[in-house]
C-alpha cells in the first residue's frame, strides 16, 4: 500500500517538496503526496513589492494554479486538498482540515509542515488565505496606492526598501513618499555599503528616508488620513501607511508542545519536529533559519532526499545550515544590490540577477520542470 506523505502549505516550500518527491523514481515503496493548502494558486510574493504598483502584472502573472501543475500525476499519486489545517493529532497521525463549510480528517504516514508565515497586518507581501483573498488584498492596495497623494512605508529591511523603491520609481515625482527606518541606516542586516547604495538610489527616486524613526502606533483620523506616532513623539501624517515589519508563523494548528514561545515549529538537525514522530517542518514556519526564499529552497531539497532515504530504509543526513549569509534586493527597476558574506555583489551583477524578481521560476516550481 502506498505511503501517504501529507504536506501542509501551498507556497514555495510545500509545492517544491511535493514535486521533488513525486519526481523521484527511486522509492522502493509507492508514495502518494497529499498537498493541503487554502490557496488554489501559488503566489510569487517575491515580486509583491512591484505588484503593488497599478499596471504591473496585469495578466495575473504572480499567481499560478497548483492543480494544473500536478495534472501529470494520477489521483493515486497526488491529491490536492483545498482547505486550512486547523488541527494535528500526532497519536492518530491525522490532520484536521477546514474545507469550505465542513471539516475533514486526512491521515498521513509522513507529515511535512510547510505552512509558511503571514504579515502581522495581513498585507499581501505573503499569502493571506485563499488565492481570492490575496488577489483582492493586492488589488485593494494597488487602488489605495493610486489614490494616495502621500505614502509612508515603515520598516527599512529588504521588503520596506523594495516597496519604497518601487513607489519611488513609479510615483517619486508626483507623490510624497517617506521611508521610516527604525535604526541609524536602512538594511541594518546587510553590509553598510549596501545601505549606502540603497539610500542614494531611494533619494534619487524621490523617496524621503527618515532614520531613527521607529513606529510606536498608528491611527486613522476623522479625515481618513493616517497619523503615525513615532517613538520620538513626532507624528507623521499620510494618506496611505504601509508597514513592512513583522511576520508570524502559520502554526495555529500545531500542538503547543512542538512550538517555540514565538509560535515557530521546533526542529532538529534532520528537519524533524522535535519530540514528534514522522513529522518534519521546513520554511518560514520552522525555527531553524530566518525567513528567506533561498533557505526554504535548501531545506526543501534536503528534506525530499531524506524522506526518500527513510523510505529506502537508509539513515537520513543532517541538514547543514549555510554559514555564509547571502542577500539581495532591488531598489526600483534600475538598481539592485546584495552581498555574499562580506563581499558586496557588484551592482550590475545584482541587477542582472534580480531584473525579473525571479518570476520566471514560478512555472518550473509548480509544474516540477525545475527539478
C-alpha positions in Angstrom: 0.0 0.0 0.0 1.3 3.5 -0.9 2.7 5.6 1.9 0.8 8.9 2.2 3.1 11.9 2.5 1.0 14.8 3.6 2.4 18.3 3.0 0.7 21.4 4.6 1.4 24.6 2.6 0.9 25.7 -1.0 3.8 28.1 -1.3 7.4 27.6 -2.3 8.5 25.2 0.4 5.4 22.9 0.2 5.0 22.9 -3.6 8.7 22.3 -4.3 8.8 19.4 -1.8 5.7 17.8 -3.3 7.2 18.0 -6.9 10.6 16.7 -5.7 9.0 13.7 -4.0 6.8 12.8 -7.0 9.6 13.2 -9.5 11.8 10.8 -7.6 11.8 7.3 -9.2 14.0 5.7 -6.6 11.4 4.9 -3.8 11.0 1.1 -3.2 7.6 1.8 -1.7 4.9 3.6 -3.7 4.0 7.0 -2.4 1.1 9.3 -2.6 1.5 13.0 -1.9 -1.4 15.0 -0.5 -1.0 18.7 -0.5 -3.2 20.7 1.9 -3.5 24.4 1.2 -6.1 27.2 1.4 -4.7 28.8 -1.8 -5.6 27.3 -5.2 -2.7 29.1 -6.8 1.0 29.5 -5.8 1.7 33.2 -5.2 5.1 34.6 -6.2 5.3 37.0 -3.3 9.0 37.8 -4.1 7.6 40.2 -6.7 4.8 41.6 -4.5 6.6 45.0 -3.9 6.5 45.5 -7.7 3.0 44.0 -7.8 1.5 46.8 -5.6 2.1 49.3 -8.4 -1.0 49.7 -10.6 -0.4 48.5 -14.1 2.2 45.9 -13.2 1.5 42.2 -13.8 -2.0 42.9 -15.3 -2.1 39.4 -16.7 -2.2 37.8 -13.2 1.4 36.6 -13.6 2.1 36.5 -9.9 -0.4 33.5 -9.4 -0.2 30.1 -11.0 -2.7 27.3 -10.4 -1.4 24.4 -8.4 -3.8 21.8 -9.7 -2.7 22.3 -13.3 0.9 22.0 -12.3 0.3 18.5 -11.0 -2.0 17.3 -13.8 0.5 14.7 -14.9 0.0 12.7 -11.8 -2.9 10.2 -11.3 -5.2 10.5 -8.3 -3.5 7.6 -6.6 -0.2 9.6 -6.6 -1.3 13.1 -5.9 -4.2 14.8 -4.2 -4.9 18.5 -3.7 -7.0 19.3 -0.6 -8.1 23.0 -0.7 -8.6 23.9 2.9 -6.9 25.2 6.0 -5.3 22.9 8.5 -6.9 23.5 11.9 -5.7 20.6 13.9 -2.9 18.0 14.2 -3.2 14.7 16.2 0.2 13.0 16.4 -1.2 9.9 18.1 -3.6 9.1 15.3 -1.4 10.6 12.6 -4.2 12.8 11.3 -4.6 16.4 10.2 -8.0 18.2 10.5 -8.7 20.4 7.6 -11.5 23.0 7.3 -12.8 22.8 3.7 -15.4 25.4 2.8 -18.2 24.8 5.4 -17.1 21.4 6.7 -14.1 19.7 8.3 -12.4 16.5 7.1 -9.6 14.3 8.6 -6.6 13.5 6.5 -4.4 10.6 7.6 -0.7 10.6 7.0 2.3 8.2 7.2 4.7 11.1 6.9 3.8 14.8 7.5 5.6 17.9 6.3 4.7 21.3 7.8 5.4 24.0 5.2 2.6 26.4 6.1 4.8 29.4 6.0 4.2 32.8 7.6 2.0 35.8 7.3 2.4 39.6 7.8 1.1 40.9 11.1 -1.1 43.4 9.3 -2.4 41.0 6.7 -0.8 42.8 3.8 -0.2 40.9 0.6 3.5 40.6 0.9 2.7 37.0 1.9 -0.3 34.8 1.2 -3.3 36.0 3.3 -5.5 32.9 3.0 -7.3 31.8 -0.2 -6.0 32.9 -3.5 -9.1 35.1 -3.9 -8.3 36.8 -0.6 -4.7 37.5 -1.6 -5.7 38.8 -5.0 -8.3 41.0 -3.5 -5.9 42.4 -1.0 -3.3 43.1 -3.6 -5.9 44.9 -5.9 -7.1 46.9 -2.9 -3.6 48.0 -2.1 -3.0 49.0 -5.7 -6.1 51.1 -5.7 -5.1 52.9 -2.5 -1.6 53.5 -3.8 -3.0 55.1 -7.0 -5.4 57.3 -5.0 -2.9 58.4 -2.3 -1.0 61.7 -2.6 1.3 60.7 0.2 2.6 57.3 1.2 4.6 56.3 4.2 6.4 52.9 4.3 7.6 51.7 7.7 10.4 49.2 8.2 13.6 49.5 6.3 14.5 45.9 5.8 14.5 44.2 2.4 10.7 44.4 1.9 10.5 48.0 3.1 13.3 49.2 0.9 12.0 47.3 -2.1 8.5 48.7 -1.6 9.8 52.3 -1.2 12.0 51.8 -4.3 9.1 50.6 -6.5 6.9 53.5 -5.3 9.7 56.0 -6.0 10.2 54.6 -9.5 6.5 54.9 -10.3 5.5 58.0 -8.4 8.5 59.7 -7.0 7.8 62.9 -8.9 4.1 63.1 -8.2 3.5 61.7 -4.7 5.2 62.3 -1.3 6.9 59.0 -0.4 8.5 58.5 3.0 10.5 55.5 4.3 10.8 55.2 8.1 13.9 53.4 9.2 14.0 52.5 13.0 17.8 52.4 13.1 20.7 54.6 12.0 20.6 53.2 8.5 18.4 51.2 6.1 19.1 47.5 5.7 20.8 47.0 9.0 21.2 43.3 8.4 23.3 43.9 5.3 26.7 45.5 4.7 27.0 49.2 5.2 27.9 49.7 1.5 24.6 48.0 0.6 22.8 50.5 2.8 24.6 53.4 1.2 23.8 52.2 -2.3 20.1 51.7 -1.4 19.8 55.1 0.4 21.3 57.0 -2.5 19.0 55.3 -5.0 15.9 55.9 -2.9 16.8 59.6 -2.6 17.4 59.8 -6.4 13.9 58.3 -6.9 12.4 61.0 -4.7 11.9 59.0 -1.5 12.4 60.8 1.8 14.4 58.5 4.1 13.9 59.2 7.8 16.4 57.4 10.0 15.9 56.6 13.7 12.2 56.7 13.2 10.6 53.8 14.9 6.8 53.5 14.7 5.1 53.4 18.1 1.5 53.3 16.9 -0.7 54.4 14.0 -4.3 55.6 14.0 -6.7 56.7 11.3 -8.0 60.2 11.8 -11.5 61.5 11.0 -10.3 62.8 7.6 -9.2 59.3 6.6 -5.5 60.0 6.9 -3.1 58.0 9.0 -1.4 59.5 12.0 1.8 57.7 12.6 3.3 58.3 16.0 7.0 57.7 16.3 8.9 56.7 19.5 10.4 60.2 19.4 7.0 61.7 19.8 6.9 63.0 16.3 3.8 62.4 14.2 3.8 61.7 10.5 0.5 62.3 8.6 0.0 60.4 5.4 -2.8 59.2 3.1 -1.5 55.6 3.0 0.5 53.7 5.5 2.3 50.5 4.5 4.1 48.7 7.4 6.6 46.1 6.3 7.9 44.7 9.5 6.8 41.6 11.5 6.0 38.1 10.4 4.0 35.4 12.3 4.3 31.7 11.6 1.2 29.9 10.3 1.2 27.3 13.1 -2.0 27.7 15.0 -3.0 24.0 14.1 0.2 22.6 15.6 0.1 21.4 19.3 1.8 23.9 21.6 4.4 21.4 22.8 6.0 21.5 19.4 6.3 25.3 19.2 8.7 28.0 20.5 7.3 30.8 22.5 7.0 32.8 19.3 5.0 30.1 17.6 7.6 28.6 15.3 7.9 24.8 15.0 11.0 23.4 16.7 13.1 21.1 14.6 16.3 19.1 15.0 19.3 18.8 12.6 17.3 16.4 10.4 14.4 19.0 10.0 12.2 16.6 12.1 9.9 18.2 14.6 11.5 17.9 18.0 9.7 15.3 20.1 7.4 14.2 17.2 7.4 11.0 15.2 7.0 11.1 11.4 6.6 14.9 11.3 9.1 17.4 9.7 9.0 21.2 9.2 10.6 23.5 6.7 10.5 27.1 5.5 9.1 30.1 7.4 7.1 28.0 9.9 10.3 26.4 11.2 12.5 27.9 13.9 15.7 26.7 12.1 16.6 29.7 9.9 15.5 33.2 9.0 12.6 33.7 6.6 14.3 33.7 3.2 13.4 32.1 -0.2 16.8 30.5 -0.6 16.7 28.9 2.9 13.3 27.3 2.1 14.8 26.1 -1.2 17.8 24.4 0.5 15.5 22.9 3.2 13.0 21.5 0.6 15.7 19.9 -1.4 17.3 18.3 1.6 14.1 17.0 3.2 12.9 15.5 0.0 16.1 13.5 -0.3 15.9 12.5 3.4 12.3 11.2 3.1 13.3 9.1 0.1 16.3 7.7 2.2 13.9 6.8 5.0 11.6 5.0 2.6 14.7 3.1 1.4 15.5 2.2 5.0 18.6 4.3 4.9 19.7 6.8 7.6 18.8 10.4 6.9 21.5 13.0 6.7 21.8 16.1 8.9 21.0 19.4 7.4 23.9 21.9 7.4 22.9 25.5 7.7 24.7 27.9 5.3 27.3 29.7 7.3 27.8 32.5 4.7 24.9 35.0 4.6 23.6 35.9 1.2 21.1 38.6 0.5 20.0 40.7 -2.4 17.3 43.2 -3.2 16.0 45.6 -5.9 15.7 49.3 -5.3 13.3 50.3 -8.0 13.7 49.0 -11.5 17.2 50.3 -12.2 19.4 49.4 -9.2 19.9 46.2 -7.2 22.4 45.4 -4.5 23.4 42.5 -2.4 26.2 40.7 -0.6 27.7 37.2 -0.2 29.3 37.1 3.2 31.5 40.2 3.5 31.7 40.5 -0.3 29.5 43.1 -2.0 27.9 41.7 -5.1 28.6 44.2 -7.9 25.6 46.3 -8.7 25.4 45.2 -12.4 25.5 41.6 -11.4 22.8 42.0 -8.7 20.7 44.0 -11.2 21.0 41.2 -13.9 20.1 38.5 -11.3 17.1 40.4 -10.0 15.7 42.1 -13.0 12.7 39.8 -13.2 12.5 39.2 -9.4 12.9 35.6 -10.4 9.3 35.4 -11.6 10.4 33.0 -14.4 11.0 30.3 -11.7 7.3 30.1 -10.8 6.2 27.9 -13.7 9.1 25.4 -13.2 8.4 25.1 -9.5 4.6 24.5 -9.9 4.9 22.1 -12.8 8.0 20.4 -11.5 10.2 21.0 -14.5 12.7 22.9 -12.3 13.6 19.7 -10.5 
